Amino acid sequence: MPSWSNWSGRLTAQPAEVRTARSEREVRDALRHAHALGRRVRCVGAAHSHAPLVPTDGLLLDVSGLRGVVAVDAERCEARVRAGTRIHELGPALRSQGVALHNQGDIDRQAIAGATATGTHGTGRALRNLSASVRGARIALASGEVVECDASHEPRLFAAARLSLGALGVVTELRLAVRPAYRLEEHMWLEDLDVVLDGVETLVARHRHFEFFWTPGYARAACKTLDETEAPARHPLGEEGQRLGWSDEVLANDRPLRHSEMEYSLPQEAGPACLRALRALVQREFPELAWPVEYRTLAADDVWLSTAYERPTVTISVHQGVDQHDETLFRACEAIFRDFEGRPHWGKVHFLDGPTLAALHPRWDDWWRVRDDVYPHGRFLNEFLSGLRTT
């Protein structure tokens, strides 16, 4: 029996079968095969999720072979890309045609379909997550039929599929909103954490991107801003904190150390108080924690299962090395996040059940109704997702 593990090595599975698809036809063949055998199907791209979204005892379909930019419509500011394309591959490919993603996270190793399926994001008060940039999708259903959906064609399927958790079929292509290519200039400095928290609203409002990292045991936070510039790119880019280059060159950072992670999204106004509560918790109960706590911002959107659905958002992430026990730390942090109306990131560790998540997401039942209309027998669910059902 084949085995599988995610990027961190924390999640493992023994699927009945693993197939790799390099074309939409191979996706359709794999789905017909699974249907004939009565197997459930889960997809995997780069395996960067810390949540157990991929593990299955059925067919694990690897879509990492579906790579590349299909077409760019600069006039409509739209790009059509294959589902398994890594975000770091998109940057140069889009830039060669004069466009770029509006935003992205600081890790760019994920497959674009996995990133949109989990609401992956960067930072910036006026910038939304990657799911909100989805304008359309091609989705292979359990029967092998391929459906194309957008806001005007199959609109309910589209509304649910923008952040799908991989439960609505196999996404083979995405249409993404893009913009003219642009350059960013980066600055980094150290500042007392309380000073940063007292002035964070000003910093966020003043810069296109603002984020900071606080490492337990230290009084100061590492702050970073990114702002658009007309200045020419400086190559080689140099060290993080002083780069000036194209957006995809500067937004991404090298994060090779394997870790697990919990991230929650909070109402914007709750961010500073939540970070102070986490600092007190860590200092009191986890003084040995050596991994940084990350603070970012995110614009409100209309994506049904987005953690920023209809509210301007602050996201706070807590990390732990894969060689360290993390559950006690994460459960203690989660209790604080819950006190501040937090919603967990879909691709990261959380311990919430279906009823609790339903109370946090106003369109929860709508999303599940669409999913159940498409697949009443749960073909694209696994044990973890099945356990979240409330309908």
N, C-alpha and C positions, 0 to 999 in steps of 0.2 A: 504494500500500500504506500503511495507517495506521501511525503511530508512537506510541510510548509511552515515558514516563520516570517514574522514581519521584520521591518528594518531594525527595530530595537532588540529583537530576539525574545521579547516578553510574551508574544502571542504565537501560539503554534496550532497546527491542525493536521489531521490525517484525512484528506479528502479521498473519496473513492476513486477519483480520476482528476488529473490536471491536463488541461488542453491550452495551447497557445494559439491565439488567432492573429493572423497577419493581414486579414482582409475581412470585409463585411460578409462575404460568402462563407468564410470559415467560421465566423460567429454564428451565422444562420445554421450551418451544418451541425455545430456543436449543440445548439439549442434543440434542434430536432432530435439529436441523439439522446440528450438528457430527457426530453419529453417522452421518448419511447421507453426509456428505462425507469421513468417516474422519479428522477433525481432532482433535488433542488440545485440551484445554480447561484454561485456568488462570483463576482468579478474581482480581479486584482490588477493594479497598475504598478506603482512603485512600492507598495506595501509600507507607506509611511504613517498609516493611522495607528494611534495608540489605543483606540477603542476596538472591541472584538467584532468589527463589521464584516471581515472577510472569512474567518474560520467557518468551514462547512464539512459535513461528512458526505456531501454529494459531489457535484462537478465544480471544480475551481477553474474558472476561465480567465486566463492571463491575456489581457488586451494590450500588453506593452508593445506588441508588434504593430499596432495601429498607430503609426507615427506620421507626423508631417502636417504642414499647412496646405490645405486643399486649394483655397482661393482667398484673395483679399479684395474687398470692394471699398476702395479708399473714399469714394464719394458718399457711401452710406456709413462709413466708419464701422465696417464689419469684417470679421475674418472667419473663415470656415476651417476648422482644425480637426484632426483625427483624435479620438478619445485617449489613446495611450501616449500622446506626445508629452514629453517632459516640459515643465515650465521653462527650464533653462535652455531648451531647444527653441522655444517659441520666440524668445527675445531677439536673437540675431535673424531668424527667419522673417519675423514681422518687420523688423527694422530695415531689412533689405528692400522692403516694399513701402517704406516710408511711414509705418505705423507702429504702435506699441500698445500693450495692455495699459488700462488706466491705472492699475495698481497691482501689486502682488506681495506675498509675504517675503520674509528674509531667508526662508529656505525655498529653493527652487528645484528640488529633486523630484517633486511629486508629478504624477501624471495629471494632466489638466482635468480629465473627467473625474478622477478621485478627489481633486481639490474642490471642484464645484459641487460634487455630491456630498461634501461634508461642511461646506460654508467656510473654506479656508480664506484668509484675509491678510492684509497688511495693516498699515496704520494711516490715520489721517481723518480729521473730523468730517471733511467733505467727501471722503472716499469710501465706497461700499465694498463688500466682499466679492469674491470671484463669482459666486452663484448669481448675484444681481447683474452681472455682465452677460449672462446667458440670454441670447435672443431667440434661439431655436435649437432643436436637437433631433438627431436621427436615433431612433430607439428600436432595437430588435426585440420582439416579443417572444414569449415561450414557444409559440408555433413556428418561429422563424420569420414571420412577417415583419417587415420594417416599416415603422410609422415615422413620418416627419411631423413635428409639432412646433408651434410657436403661438404667439398671442392671438392670432386670428384663425389658426387651424389646429383643432384639438386643444383648445385653450385650457381646459381643466387638467389634461395630462401634462401640458407644458407648465402650468403653475406648480404642479407637484414635482415635476422632473427637474426644475431648476436646482433644487437641493433634494436629491432622490434617495440618498443613503444606499444606492445601488439596488433598490427594492422594486423598481418599476420596469425592469428589463435591462438590456445591455446597451448602453449608449455607445454608438460607433463614431458619431461626429457631433461637434458642437458649433453653433454660430455665436461668436463672441463680439461684444461691443469693443471697439478699439478707438484710438485717437491718433493724431499725427505724432510721430516720434518726437521725443523731448529729452533734454538732459537735466540732470540733477547734481547739485553740489551739497556735499555732506560736511557736517561739523559735529564734533563730539567733545564733551567736557565733563568734569566731575563737579558735583554740586551737593551740598548738604541735603539729605532727603527731605527734611521738613521744609526747607526753603523751596524745593521743587514742588512739593505737594501744595504749599500755600500759593504758589504762582502757576500751577499747572494749566489753569484755564487760559491765562495769557499766552503761555508758550504754545499751547495747542492752537489757539486762534491766530498766532503770528506766523506759523510755519505750515507748509503743505503737509509735512510729516513731522511728528514729534513722538518720541518714545523714550523710556528710560528703563534701566536695569538696576535693581538694588540687590546686592549680594549680602546675605546675612552676616553679621559680625562687623559690618562697615557702616560708618555714619553717612557716607556720601553715596550718591547714585551716579551711574554713568548715563549721561543724557545725550541724545542724538537728534539732530534735525536734518531734514532734506528739503531743499527748495529748488524750484525750477530756475534755470539759468539759460541765457543765450550765449554764454562763454563757450569756447570750443572745448571739447573733451581733452583731458590730460591723460596721455598714455605713456608709460604704464600707469595704472590707476593709483598705485601706492597702497598704504595701509588703510584699513577701515577707520573711518573718522575724518579722513581728509581727501576723499575721492571726489572727482568731478568727471562724469561720464554719462553715457546714455542710460536711460532709466533702468533697463534690465541689468546693466553692469553694476549699478550702485545699489539698487534695492536688495539684491541678493548678497548673502554672506555665507562663508564656509562654516558649517556646523557639524564637524565630523564626529564629535564625541557622542556615543550612544546613550540615550536617556529615555525616561518615561516622563509624561507631562500631563498636568491637569490645567485646563483653562476655563474660566467662566466669564460671561459677558454680563455687565451690570448697567443699570441706568447711569448715564453720563455723570450726573451729579453725585452719585454714590461712590465714585472711584477713589477719591482721596481717603475717605473714612474707611473704606474696605481695606485699602493698602495699609493704613495705620493699624487696623485690627489684626491683619495678617502678620505685620511686623511684631506686634506684641505677642502673638501666639508663638511665632518662631523663636523669639528671644526667650520665652518662658519654657517651651516644651521641646523645641528642636534646635538648640543652639549649635549643634554639629552640622546643620545643613550648609553645604558649600555651594550649591547651585543657585543661580540668580533668579529673582522674581521679576517678571517683565510686565510693563504697563504700556498699553496702546489704546488708540481711539478708533472708532468705526462709525460711519454714517448710518442712519436709519435706512431701511429698505422695505420692500413689499413681498419678499420671498417667504413663503408660508412657514417653513421650519427654520428660517434664519434666526440666529441668536440676537440679531439687531432688528428683528421685525418691528417696525413702527416705533422704534425708540433710538435716539442717539445713544451711543454705547461706549463704555470703557471696557477693555478686556484685560484681565490679569492672569498671568500664567505662572504656575509653580512647577519646577523641574526637580528631578532626582536621577542620579546615575543608575544605569541598569545593574550595577553591582551592589546596589543598596536597596533595602526594604523600603517600599514607598506607600503601602496601604494606610498605615497609621497616620503618616503625614497628610496624605491626600484626603482622608476622611475628616481629619480635624480642619483642614482648609475648606473643604466642601461645606462644613457646618457654618463657617463664616460667610462664604459666598451665598449660601441659602438665606442668611439673615439679610442680605442686601439684594434680594430678588434676582439672583444670578441664574443665567441659563448656561448649561454646559456646552462646550464645543463638541460637535458630533464626532470629530476625529481624535478626541483625547479622552483621558480616563475620567469616568464619573461613576457614581454608584446609585443613580436615581432609577426608580421604577416607572412604569407606564403612567399610572395615575398622577404621579408628581410631575412628570414631563408634560402631560396633558394640561395641567393647571398653569404651566409656564408658557405654553404656546397656544395662542388664540385660534390658530387654524389647524390644530392637531387632528381633530375629527375629520375635517375636510381632506387633509392629506391622506389619512387612512381610508376614507371612502373611495378616493380615486384609486389608491393602490389595490383595494379589495375589488373594485369594479374591473380592473384590468386582470388581476390574478386572485380570484376567490380562494384558490387552493394553496396560496403562499409559495409559489414556485421560486421566487427570488428572495425569500427570507432565510435566515439562519436561526439558530437557537436564541441568540442574543436579541435579534429584532422581533422574533415571535414573542419573546417574553415582555416586550414593551406594548403589545397590543392592548387597547382599552375598548375597542369597538366590537 
